[in-house]
Amino acid sequence: MAGGRFRELFKKYGKVALGVHFSVSAVSIGGLFIAVKNNVDVEAMLEKVGMPGLSKQGEENEIKNQPQQNPQGSDNSGSYPADL
């Protein structure tokens, strides 16, 4: 687990490991925030470095695989009647 590895690093390097961990985290999150704020296509940049994000094709497949809901309420099996 990541927590176990961090504990090992903290035992070995002490406060330096803590400082490096928080510094890298702050720079990563801050950089992503600034990129999003400046309308940078973060998803495309992450794909360039080999970290694919959520693809449009993956989202379309998820939507297609979800069960269809009946908006008219004609199939009332196990639900409230459409007309009260």
N, C-alpha and C positions, 0 to 999 in steps of 0.2 A: 504494500500500500504506500501511497505517497506520504502519509503521515509518519509511517515508520522510517522511511528514508530521510525525511526532514529531521526526525529526532536523532538519527545517527549522525547526520551532518552537523547538527547543533552540538552534540556531544564532542565531536571531533574538532570543529572550528569555532564553537562558541558564538559570541555576539557578532562576529564577522559574517557567519552564515545567515543570521537573522537580517543583518543590514543588506547583504547582497540580495536575499530573497525579496525583501520589501522594495528595494530599489528597482530590481528588474520588473517586479509586478507593477509598480507605479509608472515606470517608463512605458511598459507595454500597454497598459490600460489608457494612460494619457495619450500615447501616440494614436491609438485607435479612436479615441474620443475626438482628437483634433482632426484626424482624417475624415471621420464621419461628418463633423461640423463643417468641413470644407468641401463636402460633396465628392469625396474621392470614392471610387468604386472599390471598396475594401474587399468584396468577394472576389473580384477579378485579380486583385493583388495577392490575396491569399492563395488562389489557385496557381498563380505564377511561381510561388515558392513551394508548391507541393502540399498545401493545406486546403483541400477543397471544402467549400462551405455548403450551404443548402443550395442545390441546383434547382432551376425551374422545372426541369424534367422530373426530378424526384418529387417535387411538390405536386405536379400534375398526376403522377402515378398514384400518390397517396389519395388524392381527391377521387380519382377513378375507382380506387379499390374500396372506398367507404360506401356503406349501404345507403341506398337512396331513401330519403324521407318523403312521405306523401304530404304535400302542403294542404291538400283539400280535406284530408281527414277521412277519406272514404274507407280506408282500411283501419278499423278501430280495434283491432285485436289487442287487448290488454291496455287500452288507453281510455281516456274520457271521451264521451260522445262529442261529435263535431257540433251538433246543435243542442243547446240546453234549453 
